[in-house]
Amino acid sequence: MAEGDFLFPAVETNGVLQPGEPLSHDTVQKWIGEATVGAGIWGTFSTHCFHCGGAQYWFMFAPIGE
């Protein structure tokens, strides 16, 4: 990774990562929808559903190696 790269970069439609652009909220929301439908889980889920489960803390305080 270079300075200015994002840990979760944007992904083009052809699957190419764009390290200098952040992953959009809309893309993550689309993936959540696809994953829940594919797993047979019915309902509406958002990124907010994951914040109280501790997932955000795994990323906020994760050790980063060099």
All heavy atoms as a GROMACS GRO file, in nm:
protein
  504
    1MET      N    1   0.083  -0.119   0.000
    1MET     CA    2   0.000   0.000   0.000
    1MET      C    3   0.087   0.125   0.000
    1MET      O    4   0.190   0.129   0.063
    1MET     CB    5  -0.090   0.003   0.123
    1MET     CG    6  -0.203  -0.098   0.121
    1MET     SD    7  -0.312  -0.090   0.265
    1MET     CE    8  -0.389   0.068   0.238
    2ALA      N    9   0.040   0.222  -0.070
    2ALA     CA   10   0.111   0.349  -0.076
    2ALA      C   11   0.034   0.453   0.005
    2ALA      O   12  -0.083   0.433   0.038
    2ALA     CB   13   0.125   0.395  -0.220
    3GLU      N   14   0.100   0.561   0.040
    3GLU     CA   15   0.032   0.668   0.111
    3GLU      C   16  -0.084   0.718   0.024
    3GLU      O   17  -0.070   0.739  -0.096
    3GLU     CB   18   0.128   0.784   0.138
    3GLU     CG   19   0.068   0.890   0.226
    3GLU     CD   20   0.169   0.996   0.266
    3GLU    OE1   21   0.289   0.965   0.273
    3GLU    OE2   22   0.125   1.109   0.288
    4GLY      N   23  -0.199   0.734   0.086
    4GLY     CA   24  -0.316   0.778   0.012
    4GLY      C   25  -0.404   0.664  -0.037
    4GLY      O   26  -0.512   0.686  -0.087
    5ASP      N   27  -0.356   0.538  -0.025
    5ASP     CA   28  -0.437   0.423  -0.063
    5ASP      C   29  -0.538   0.393   0.047
    5ASP      O   30  -0.514   0.420   0.164
    5ASP     CB   31  -0.350   0.299  -0.085
    5ASP     CG   32  -0.270   0.305  -0.214
    5ASP    OD1   33  -0.292   0.398  -0.293
    5ASP    OD2   34  -0.187   0.215  -0.236
    6PHE      N   35  -0.649   0.336   0.010
    6PHE     CA   36  -0.753   0.302   0.105
    6PHE      C   37  -0.748   0.153   0.136
    6PHE      O   38  -0.720   0.070   0.048
    6PHE     CB   39  -0.891   0.338   0.050
    6PHE     CG   40  -0.914   0.487   0.045
    6PHE    CD1   41  -0.878   0.560  -0.066
    6PHE    CD2   42  -0.970   0.551   0.153
    6PHE    CE1   43  -0.899   0.697  -0.070
    6PHE    CE2   44  -0.990   0.688   0.151
    6PHE     CZ   45  -0.955   0.760   0.039
    7LEU      N   46  -0.778   0.117   0.261
    7LEU     CA   47  -0.781  -0.023   0.302
    7LEU      C   48  -0.891  -0.097   0.227
    7LEU      O   49  -0.876  -0.212   0.190
    7LEU     CB   50  -0.802  -0.033   0.453
    7LEU     CG   51  -0.801  -0.172   0.514
    7LEU    CD1   52  -0.668  -0.242   0.486
    7LEU    CD2   53  -0.825  -0.165   0.663
    8PHE      N   54  -1.004  -0.029   0.207
    8PHE     CA   55  -1.115  -0.085   0.131
    8PHE      C   56  -1.135   0.003   0.008
    8PHE      O   57  -1.215   0.096   0.008
    8PHE     CB   58  -1.242  -0.090   0.216
    8PHE     CG   59  -1.227  -0.177   0.337
    8PHE    CD1   60  -1.208  -0.123   0.462
    8PHE    CD2   61  -1.231  -0.315   0.325
    8PHE    CE1   62  -1.194  -0.203   0.574
    8PHE    CE2   63  -1.216  -0.397   0.435
    8PHE     CZ   64  -1.197  -0.341   0.560
    9PRO      N   65  -1.061  -0.025  -0.100
    9PRO     CA   66  -1.066   0.060  -0.218
    9PRO      C   67  -1.190   0.035  -0.304
    9PRO      O   68  -1.256  -0.068  -0.292
    9PRO     CB   69  -0.940   0.021  -0.294
    9PRO     CG   70  -0.919  -0.122  -0.257
    9PRO     CD   71  -0.964  -0.133  -0.114
   10ALA      N   72  -1.216   0.128  -0.392
   10ALA     CA   73  -1.324   0.112  -0.489
   10ALA      C   74  -1.291  -0.002  -0.584
   10ALA      O   75  -1.174  -0.034  -0.608
   10ALA     CB   76  -1.342   0.242  -0.568
   11VAL      N   77  -1.396  -0.065  -0.635
   11VAL     CA   78  -1.380  -0.176  -0.729
   11VAL      C   79  -1.455  -0.139  -0.856
   11VAL      O   80  -1.574  -0.108  -0.851
   11VAL     CB   81  -1.436  -0.307  -0.671
   11VAL    CG1   82  -1.414  -0.423  -0.766
   11VAL    CG2   83  -1.375  -0.338  -0.535
   12GLU      N   84  -1.386  -0.145  -0.970
   12GLU     CA   85  -1.452  -0.116  -1.098
   12GLU      C   86  -1.544  -0.231  -1.135
   12GLU      O   87  -1.534  -0.340  -1.079
   12GLU     CB   88  -1.347  -0.096  -1.207
   12GLU     CG   89  -1.268   0.032  -1.193
   12GLU     CD   90  -1.172   0.053  -1.309
   12GLU    OE1   91  -1.171  -0.028  -1.404
   12GLU    OE2   92  -1.098   0.152  -1.305
   13THR      N   93  -1.629  -0.210  -1.233
   13THR     CA   94  -1.723  -0.314  -1.274
   13THR      C   95  -1.653  -0.438  -1.328
   13THR      O   96  -1.706  -0.548  -1.322
   13THR     CB   97  -1.821  -0.262  -1.381
   13THR    OG1   98  -1.747  -0.207  -1.489
   13THR    CG2   99  -1.912  -0.156  -1.322
   14ASN      N  100  -1.530  -0.421  -1.377
   14ASN     CA  101  -1.455  -0.536  -1.429
   14ASN      C  102  -1.370  -0.603  -1.320
   14ASN      O  103  -1.291  -0.692  -1.348
   14ASN     CB  104  -1.368  -0.495  -1.548
   14ASN     CG  105  -1.265  -0.391  -1.511
   14ASN    OD1  106  -1.254  -0.349  -1.396
   14ASN    ND2  107  -1.188  -0.348  -1.609
   15GLY      N  108  -1.386  -0.558  -1.193
   15GLY     CA  109  -1.316  -0.620  -1.082
   15GLY      C  110  -1.180  -0.561  -1.048
   15GLY      O  111  -1.114  -0.607  -0.956
   16VAL      N  112  -1.137  -0.458  -1.119
   16VAL     CA  113  -1.007  -0.396  -1.094
   16VAL      C  114  -1.019  -0.300  -0.974
   16VAL      O  115  -1.108  -0.217  -0.968
   16VAL     CB  116  -0.957  -0.319  -1.218
   16VAL    CG1  117  -0.828  -0.245  -1.189
   16VAL    CG2  118  -0.940  -0.415  -1.335
   17LEU      N  119  -0.927  -0.316  -0.878
   17LEU     CA  120  -0.925  -0.229  -0.761
   17LEU      C  121  -0.868  -0.092  -0.794
   17LEU      O  122  -0.775  -0.081  -0.873
   17LEU     CB  123  -0.841  -0.291  -0.649
   17LEU     CG  124  -0.890  -0.423  -0.592
   17LEU    CD1  125  -0.792  -0.475  -0.488
   17LEU    CD2  126  -1.028  -0.409  -0.533
   18GLN      N  127  -0.923   0.010  -0.733
   18GLN     CA  128  -0.876   0.147  -0.748
   18GLN      C  129  -0.828   0.194  -0.610
   18GLN      O  130  -0.904   0.254  -0.534
   18GLN     CB  131  -0.989   0.238  -0.800
   18GLN     CG  132  -1.038   0.202  -0.937
   18GLN     CD  133  -0.928   0.218  -1.040
   18GLN    OE1  134  -0.852   0.313  -1.038
   18GLN    NE2  135  -0.918   0.122  -1.130
   19PRO      N  136  -0.701   0.167  -0.574
   19PRO     CA  137  -0.652   0.193  -0.438
   19PRO      C  138  -0.665   0.337  -0.392
   19PRO      O  139  -0.675   0.362  -0.272
   19PRO     CB  140  -0.506   0.152  -0.444
   19PRO     CG  141  -0.486   0.082  -0.571
   19PRO     CD  142  -0.599   0.113  -0.661
   20GLY      N  143  -0.668   0.433  -0.481
   20GLY     CA  144  -0.675   0.574  -0.443
   20GLY      C  145  -0.817   0.625  -0.423
   20GLY      O  146  -0.837   0.741  -0.389
   21GLU      N  147  -0.918   0.539  -0.445
   21GLU     CA  148  -1.057   0.579  -0.430
   21GLU      C  149  -1.123   0.492  -0.323
   21GLU      O  150  -1.106   0.371  -0.323
   21GLU     CB  151  -1.133   0.561  -0.561
   21GLU     CG  152  -1.084   0.649  -0.674
   21GLU     CD  153  -1.163   0.626  -0.801
   21GLU    OE1  154  -1.286   0.610  -0.793
   21GLU    OE2  155  -1.101   0.621  -0.907
   22PRO      N  156  -1.200   0.553  -0.232
   22PRO     CA  157  -1.264   0.473  -0.127
   22PRO      C  158  -1.381   0.391  -0.180
   22PRO      O  159  -1.446   0.428  -0.277
   22PRO     CB  160  -1.312   0.579  -0.028
   22PRO     CG  161  -1.335   0.700  -0.112
   22PRO     CD  162  -1.229   0.695  -0.219
   23LEU      N  163  -1.406   0.279  -0.115
   23LEU     CA  164  -1.522   0.197  -0.146
   23LEU      C  165  -1.647   0.275  -0.107
   23LEU      O  166  -1.653   0.332   0.002
   23LEU     CB  167  -1.513   0.068  -0.063
   23LEU     CG  168  -1.617  -0.040  -0.086
   23LEU    CD1  169  -1.614  -0.087  -0.232
   23LEU    CD2  170  -1.591  -0.156   0.007
   24SER      N  171  -1.745   0.279  -0.193
   24SER     CA  172  -1.863   0.361  -0.166
   24SER      C  173  -1.964   0.288  -0.077
   24SER      O  174  -1.970   0.164  -0.074
   24SER     CB  175  -1.933   0.402  -0.296
   24SER     OG  176  -2.001   0.291  -0.352
   25HIS      N  177  -2.041   0.365  -0.005
   25HIS     CA  178  -2.147   0.311   0.079
   25HIS      C  179  -2.246   0.232  -0.005
   25HIS      O  180  -2.293   0.125   0.034
   25HIS     CB  181  -2.218   0.426   0.152
   25HIS     CG  182  -2.337   0.381   0.230
   25HIS    ND1  183  -2.463   0.374   0.177
   25HIS    CD2  184  -2.348   0.338   0.357
   25HIS    CE1  185  -2.546   0.330   0.268
   25HIS    NE2  186  -2.479   0.308   0.380
   26ASP      N  187  -2.280   0.283  -0.123
   26ASP     CA  188  -2.375   0.216  -0.211
   26ASP      C  189  -2.326   0.078  -0.252
   26ASP      O  190  -2.404  -0.017  -0.260
   26ASP     CB  191  -2.404   0.300  -0.335
   26ASP     CG  192  -2.482   0.427  -0.302
   26ASP    OD1  193  -2.547   0.431  -0.197
   26ASP    OD2  194  -2.476   0.521  -0.383
   27THR      N  195  -2.196   0.065  -0.278
   27THR     CA  196  -2.140  -0.064  -0.317
   27THR      C  197  -2.150  -0.164  -0.201
   27THR      O  198  -2.191  -0.278  -0.220
   27THR     CB  199  -1.993  -0.049  -0.360
   27THR    OG1  200  -1.987   0.038  -0.473
   27THR    CG2  201  -1.932  -0.183  -0.397
   28VAL      N  202  -2.114  -0.119  -0.081
   28VAL     CA  203  -2.124  -0.207   0.036
   28VAL      C  204  -2.268  -0.248   0.060
   28VAL      O  205  -2.297  -0.365   0.086
   28VAL     CB  206  -2.064  -0.139   0.161
   28VAL    CG1  207  -2.086  -0.224   0.285
   28VAL    CG2  208  -1.916  -0.112   0.141
   29GLN      N  209  -2.360  -0.154   0.047
   29GLN     CA  210  -2.502  -0.185   0.067
   29GLN      C  211  -2.550  -0.287  -0.035
   29GLN      O  212  -2.625  -0.379  -0.003
   29GLN     CB  213  -2.585  -0.057   0.059
   29GLN     CG  214  -2.728  -0.076   0.100
   29GLN     CD  215  -2.742  -0.123   0.243
   29GLN    OE1  216  -2.694  -0.060   0.334
   29GLN    NE2  217  -2.808  -0.235   0.261
   30LYS      N  218  -2.505  -0.273  -0.159
   30LYS     CA  219  -2.542  -0.369  -0.264
   30LYS      C  220  -2.489  -0.508  -0.230
   30LYS      O  221  -2.560  -0.608  -0.245
   30LYS     CB  222  -2.485  -0.321  -0.398
   30LYS     CG  223  -2.514  -0.413  -0.514
   30LYS     CD  224  -2.454  -0.357  -0.642
   30LYS     CE  225  -2.401  -0.471  -0.723
   30LYS     NZ  226  -2.295  -0.438  -0.813
   31TRP      N  227  -2.365  -0.516  -0.182
   31TRP     CA  228  -2.306  -0.645  -0.146
   31TRP      C  229  -2.378  -0.709  -0.029
   31TRP      O  230  -2.396  -0.831  -0.026
   31TRP     CB  231  -2.158  -0.629  -0.114
   31TRP     CG  232  -2.072  -0.599  -0.232
   31TRP    CD1  233  -2.104  -0.612  -0.364
   31TRP    CD2  234  -1.938  -0.550  -0.230
   31TRP    NE1  235  -1.998  -0.574  -0.443
   31TRP    CE2  236  -1.895  -0.536  -0.364
   31TRP    CE3  237  -1.850  -0.516  -0.128
   31TRP    CZ2  238  -1.769  -0.492  -0.398
   31TRP    CZ3  239  -1.724  -0.471  -0.162
   31TRP    CH2  240  -1.684  -0.459  -0.295
   32ILE      N  241  -2.421  -0.630   0.068
   32ILE     CA  242  -2.497  -0.684   0.181
   32ILE      C  243  -2.628  -0.744   0.130
   32ILE      O  244  -2.666  -0.854   0.170
   32ILE     CB  245  -2.523  -0.576   0.288
   32ILE    CG1  246  -2.393  -0.538   0.358
   32ILE    CG2  247  -2.627  -0.623   0.389
   32ILE    CD1  248  -2.405  -0.418   0.451
   33GLY      N  249  -2.694  -0.672   0.042
   33GLY     CA  250  -2.819  -0.722  -0.016
   33GLY      C  251  -2.800  -0.852  -0.092
   33GLY      O  252  -2.876  -0.947  -0.078
   34GLU      N  253  -2.695  -0.858  -0.173
   34GLU     CA  254  -2.666  -0.979  -0.251
   34GLU      C  255  -2.633  -1.096  -0.159
   34GLU      O  256  -2.675  -1.209  -0.182
   34GLU     CB  257  -2.551  -0.954  -0.348
   34GLU     CG  258  -2.586  -0.860  -0.461
   34GLU     CD  259  -2.465  -0.822  -0.546
   34GLU    OE1  260  -2.350  -0.861  -0.512
   34GLU    OE2  261  -2.485  -0.752  -0.647
   35ALA      N  262  -2.556  -1.069  -0.054
   35ALA     CA  263  -2.515  -1.176   0.038
   35ALA      C  264  -2.634  -1.231   0.116
   35ALA      O  265  -2.646  -1.352   0.134
   35ALA     CB  266  -2.408  -1.123   0.134
   36THR      N  267  -2.722  -1.143   0.163
   36THR     CA  268  -2.835  -1.191   0.241
   36THR      C  269  -2.934  -1.268   0.154
   36THR      O  270  -2.983  -1.373   0.195
   36THR     CB  271  -2.906  -1.075   0.314
   36THR    OG1  272  -2.943  -0.975   0.219
   36THR    CG2  273  -2.817  -1.016   0.421
   37VAL      N  274  -2.960  -1.221   0.034
   37VAL     CA  275  -3.050  -1.293  -0.056
   37VAL      C  276  -2.988  -1.428  -0.093
   37VAL      O  277  -3.054  -1.532  -0.091
   37VAL     CB  278  -3.080  -1.210  -0.183
   37VAL    CG1  279  -3.149  -1.295  -0.289
   37VAL    CG2  280  -3.166  -1.090  -0.148
   38GLY      N  281  -2.858  -1.429  -0.124
   38GLY     CA  282  -2.790  -1.553  -0.159
   38GLY      C  283  -2.788  -1.654  -0.046
   38GLY      O  284  -2.787  -1.775  -0.069
   39ALA      N  285  -2.788  -1.605   0.078
   39ALA     CA  286  -2.787  -1.693   0.195
   39ALA      C  287  -2.929  -1.731   0.237
   39ALA      O  288  -2.946  -1.808   0.332
   39ALA     CB  289  -2.715  -1.625   0.311
   40GLY      N  290  -3.029  -1.679   0.168
   40GLY     CA  291  -3.167  -1.709   0.201
   40GLY      C  292  -3.216  -1.635   0.324
   40GLY      O  293  -3.311  -1.678   0.389
   41ILE      N  294  -3.152  -1.524   0.357
   41ILE     CA  295  -3.192  -1.442   0.472
   41ILE      C  296  -3.280  -1.330   0.418
   41ILE      O  297  -3.233  -1.246   0.342
   41ILE     CB  298  -3.069  -1.384   0.545
   41ILE    CG1  299  -2.979  -1.497   0.592
   41ILE    CG2  300  -3.113  -1.296   0.660
   41ILE    CD1  301  -2.844  -1.450   0.643
   42TRP      N  302  -3.406  -1.331   0.459
   42TRP     CA  303  -3.498  -1.231   0.409
   42TRP      C  304  -3.507  -1.115   0.505
   42TRP      O  305  -3.500  -1.130   0.625
   42TRP     CB  306  -3.635  -1.293   0.385
   42TRP     CG  307  -3.625  -1.406   0.289
   42TRP    CD1  308  -3.633  -1.539   0.319
   42TRP    CD2  309  -3.597  -1.399   0.150
   42TRP    NE1  310  -3.613  -1.614   0.206
   42TRP    CE2  311  -3.591  -1.531   0.101
   42TRP    CE3  312  -3.576  -1.294   0.062
   42TRP    CZ2  313  -3.566  -1.560  -0.032
   42TRP    CZ3  314  -3.551  -1.324  -0.071
   42TRP    CH2  315  -3.547  -1.455  -0.116
   43GLY      N  316  -3.517  -0.997   0.452
   43GLY     CA  317  -3.526  -0.876   0.531
   43GLY      C  318  -3.439  -0.769   0.471
   43GLY      O  319  -3.369  -0.791   0.372
   44THR      N  320  -3.442  -0.654   0.531
   44THR     CA  321  -3.362  -0.543   0.485
   44THR      C  322  -3.254  -0.516   0.589
   44THR      O  323  -3.285  -0.495   0.707
   44THR     CB  324  -3.448  -0.418   0.466
   44THR    OG1  325  -3.553  -0.448   0.375
   44THR    CG2  326  -3.365  -0.303   0.412
   45PHE      N  327  -3.130  -0.519   0.547
   45PHE     CA  328  -3.017  -0.496   0.636
   45PHE      C  329  -2.933  -0.383   0.580
   45PHE      O  330  -2.925  -0.364   0.460
   45PHE     CB  331  -2.931  -0.623   0.647
   45PHE     CG  332  -3.007  -0.739   0.704
   45PHE    CD1  333  -3.075  -0.826   0.620
   45PHE    CD2  334  -3.011  -0.761   0.840
   45PHE    CE1  335  -3.146  -0.934   0.671
   45PHE    CE2  336  -3.080  -0.867   0.893
   45PHE     CZ  337  -3.149  -0.954   0.809
   46SER      N  338  -2.872  -0.308   0.669
   46SER     CA  339  -2.786  -0.198   0.626
   46SER      C  340  -2.652  -0.211   0.695
   46SER      O  341  -2.632  -0.295   0.783
   46SER     CB  342  -2.850  -0.064   0.661
   46SER     OG  343  -2.849  -0.045   0.802
   47THR      N  344  -2.561  -0.124   0.658
   47THR     CA  345  -2.430  -0.124   0.722
   47THR      C  346  -2.443  -0.094   0.870
   47THR      O  347  -2.360  -0.137   0.950
   47THR     CB  348  -2.337  -0.020   0.657
   47THR    OG1  349  -2.401   0.108   0.659
   47THR    CG2  350  -2.306  -0.058   0.513
   48HIS      N  351  -2.548  -0.024   0.908
   48HIS     CA  352  -2.572   0.009   1.049
   48HIS      C  353  -2.590  -0.118   1.133
   48HIS      O  354  -2.556  -0.120   1.252
   48HIS     CB  355  -2.693   0.100   1.062
   48HIS     CG  356  -2.722   0.142   1.202
   48HIS    ND1  357  -2.647   0.237   1.267
   48HIS    CD2  358  -2.816   0.100   1.291
   48HIS    CE1  359  -2.694   0.252   1.390
   48HIS    NE2  360  -2.795   0.170   1.406
   49CYS      N  361  -2.642  -0.224   1.072
   49CYS     CA  362  -2.666  -0.349   1.145
   49CYS      C  363  -2.538  -0.407   1.202
   49CYS      O  364  -2.542  -0.486   1.296
   49CYS     CB  365  -2.729  -0.453   1.052
   49CYS     SG  366  -2.893  -0.410   0.994
   50PHE      N  367  -2.424  -0.372   1.149
   50PHE     CA  368  -2.298  -0.432   1.190
   50PHE      C  369  -2.223  -0.349   1.294
   50PHE      O  370  -2.127  -0.396   1.351
   50PHE     CB  371  -2.208  -0.454   1.068
   50PHE     CG  372  -2.269  -0.550   0.971
   50PHE    CD1  373  -2.342  -0.504   0.862
   50PHE    CD2  374  -2.257  -0.686   0.990
   50PHE    CE1  375  -2.399  -0.592   0.773
   50PHE    CE2  376  -2.314  -0.775   0.902
   50PHE     CZ  377  -2.386  -0.728   0.794
   51HIS      N  378  -2.264  -0.228   1.321
   51HIS     CA  379  -2.183  -0.144   1.409
   51HIS      C  380  -2.192  -0.184   1.555
   51HIS      O  381  -2.094  -0.173   1.627
   51HIS     CB  382  -2.214   0.005   1.387
   51HIS     CG  383  -2.314   0.064   1.479
   51HIS    ND1  384  -2.448   0.050   1.462
   51HIS    CD2  385  -2.297   0.137   1.591
   51HIS    CE1  386  -2.511   0.112   1.558
   51HIS    NE2  387  -2.422   0.166   1.639
   52CYS      N  388  -2.303  -0.234   1.603
   52CYS     CA  389  -2.314  -0.272   1.744
   52CYS      C  390  -2.257  -0.411   1.770
   52CYS      O  391  -2.236  -0.447   1.885
   52CYS     CB  392  -2.460  -0.268   1.788
   52CYS     SG  393  -2.522  -0.100   1.802
   53GLY      N  394  -2.232  -0.487   1.667
   53GLY     CA  395  -2.180  -0.621   1.684
   53GLY      C  396  -2.030  -0.625   1.707
   53GLY      O  397  -1.972  -0.731   1.724
   54GLY      N  398  -1.966  -0.512   1.709
   54GLY     CA  399  -1.823  -0.507   1.734
   54GLY      C  400  -1.738  -0.508   1.608
   54GLY      O  401  -1.617  -0.495   1.616
   55ALA      N  402  -1.801  -0.524   1.491
   55ALA     CA  403  -1.723  -0.530   1.368
   55ALA      C  404  -1.642  -0.403   1.346
   55ALA      O  405  -1.528  -0.409   1.302
   55ALA     CB  406  -1.814  -0.556   1.248
   56GLN      N  407  -1.701  -0.288   1.380
   56GLN     CA  408  -1.629  -0.163   1.358
   56GLN      C  409  -1.502  -0.158   1.443
   56GLN      O  410  -1.402  -0.103   1.401
   56GLN     CB  411  -1.718  -0.043   1.387
   56GLN     CG  412  -1.742  -0.016   1.534
   56GLN     CD  413  -1.836   0.102   1.556
   56GLN    OE1  414  -1.928   0.122   1.479
   56GLN    NE2  415  -1.813   0.175   1.661
   57TYR      N  416  -1.505  -0.215   1.563
   57TYR     CA  417  -1.389  -0.209   1.651
   57TYR      C  418  -1.275  -0.298   1.602
   57TYR      O  419  -1.160  -0.270   1.625
   57TYR     CB  420  -1.429  -0.243   1.794
   57TYR     CG  421  -1.524  -0.141   1.848
   57TYR    CD1  422  -1.660  -0.168   1.858
   57TYR    CD2  423  -1.480  -0.014   1.883
   57TYR    CE1  424  -1.748  -0.073   1.904
   57TYR    CE2  425  -1.568   0.082   1.928
   57TYR     CZ  426  -1.702   0.052   1.939
   57TYR     OH  427  -1.790   0.147   1.983
   58TRP      N  428  -1.310  -0.407   1.534
   58TRP     CA  429  -1.206  -0.493   1.477
   58TRP      C  430  -1.124  -0.414   1.376
   58TRP      O  431  -1.004  -0.433   1.363
   58TRP     CB  432  -1.267  -0.615   1.409
   58TRP     CG  433  -1.306  -0.721   1.507
   58TRP    CD1  434  -1.431  -0.745   1.558
   58TRP    CD2  435  -1.220  -0.816   1.568
   58TRP    NE1  436  -1.427  -0.848   1.645
   58TRP    CE2  437  -1.298  -0.895   1.654
   58TRP    CE3  438  -1.084  -0.844   1.558
   58TRP    CZ2  439  -1.246  -0.999   1.729
   58TRP    CZ3  440  -1.032  -0.947   1.633
   58TRP    CH2  441  -1.113  -1.023   1.717
   59PHE      N  442  -1.188  -0.325   1.303
   59PHE     CA  443  -1.118  -0.246   1.203
   59PHE      C  444  -1.056  -0.119   1.261
   59PHE      O  445  -0.950  -0.077   1.221
   59PHE     CB  446  -1.210  -0.211   1.086
   59PHE     CG  447  -1.253  -0.332   1.009
   59PHE    CD1  448  -1.384  -0.378   1.016
   59PHE    CD2  449  -1.162  -0.402   0.932
   59PHE    CE1  450  -1.422  -0.492   0.946
   59PHE    CE2  451  -1.200  -0.515   0.862
   59PHE     CZ  452  -1.329  -0.560   0.870
   60MET      N  453  -1.123  -0.060   1.360
   60MET     CA  454  -1.072   0.063   1.418
   60MET      C  455  -0.944   0.040   1.498
   60MET      O  456  -0.854   0.123   1.498
   60MET     CB  457  -1.177   0.126   1.511
   60MET     CG  458  -1.294   0.187   1.438
   60MET     SD  459  -1.429   0.238   1.546
   60MET     CE  460  -1.348   0.345   1.661
   61PHE      N  461  -0.938  -0.074   1.567
   61PHE     CA  462  -0.824  -0.098   1.656
   61PHE      C  463  -0.740  -0.218   1.614
   61PHE      O  464  -0.666  -0.274   1.692
   61PHE     CB  465  -0.875  -0.117   1.800
   61PHE     CG  466  -0.952   0.002   1.849
   61PHE    CD1  467  -1.089  -0.006   1.870
   61PHE    CD2  468  -0.888   0.123   1.873
   61PHE    CE1  469  -1.160   0.104   1.915
   61PHE    CE2  470  -0.959   0.234   1.917
   61PHE     CZ  471  -1.095   0.223   1.937
   62ALA      N  472  -0.755  -0.258   1.489
   62ALA     CA  473  -0.675  -0.371   1.438
   62ALA      C  474  -0.529  -0.332   1.427
   62ALA      O  475  -0.497  -0.222   1.385
   62ALA     CB  476  -0.728  -0.413   1.301
   63PRO      N  477  -0.441  -0.423   1.470
   63PRO     CA  478  -0.298  -0.392   1.455
   63PRO      C  479  -0.260  -0.389   1.307
   63PRO      O  480  -0.302  -0.476   1.231
   63PRO     CB  481  -0.229  -0.505   1.528
   63PRO     CG  482  -0.328  -0.616   1.532
   63PRO     CD  483  -0.463  -0.552   1.530
   64ILE      N  484  -0.183  -0.292   1.269
   64ILE     CA  485  -0.141  -0.279   1.130
   64ILE      C  486   0.010  -0.301   1.125
   64ILE      O  487   0.087  -0.230   1.188
   64ILE     CB  488  -0.176  -0.140   1.073
   64ILE    CG1  489  -0.328  -0.121   1.076
   64ILE    CG2  490  -0.121  -0.124   0.932
   64ILE    CD1  491  -0.372   0.016   1.032
   65GLY      N  492   0.049  -0.405   1.051
   65GLY     CA  493   0.191  -0.436   1.038
   65GLY      C  494   0.253  -0.355   0.926
   65GLY      O  495   0.186  -0.296   0.844
   66GLU      N  496   0.383  -0.353   0.926
   66GLU     CA  497   0.452  -0.278   0.821
   66GLU      C  498   0.504  -0.369   0.715
   66GLU      O  499   0.538  -0.478   0.728
   66GLU     CB  500   0.567  -0.199   0.882
   66GLU     CG  501   0.513  -0.088   0.968
   66GLU     CD  502   0.625   0.002   1.021
   66GLU    OE1  503   0.721   0.028   0.946
   66GLU    OE2  504   0.614   0.041   1.135
   0.00000   0.00000   0.00000
